[in-house]
């Protein structure tokens, strides 16, 4: 059931992304938002709303940390013209630290 509902929602978000201009937005709607919504809906059904709210806060913390990570990678690559692998691998530790900090604060 999870795969069926997830596939349908991913397809709907993908169609939405294809209808927008510029086409670079298509990837934004292709996977992550639809999978997150399906996961939350199934979690509410299986474990209740309070557990799903903790998962939703974790998703928000992770996405906020990813936004900071993506900005830092772009800045470092543009500013210092360094190799991609060391920067992306090194900044993953920063992503984890930011995500864990936001998640910890949001639970209080």
Buried (B, 14 or more C-beta within 10 A) or exposed (E): EEEEBBEEBBEEBBEBBEEEEEEEBBEEBBBBBBBBBBBBBBBBEEEEEEEBEBBBBBBBBBBBBBEBBEEBBEEBBEEEEEEEEEBBEEBEEBBEEBBEEBBEEBEE
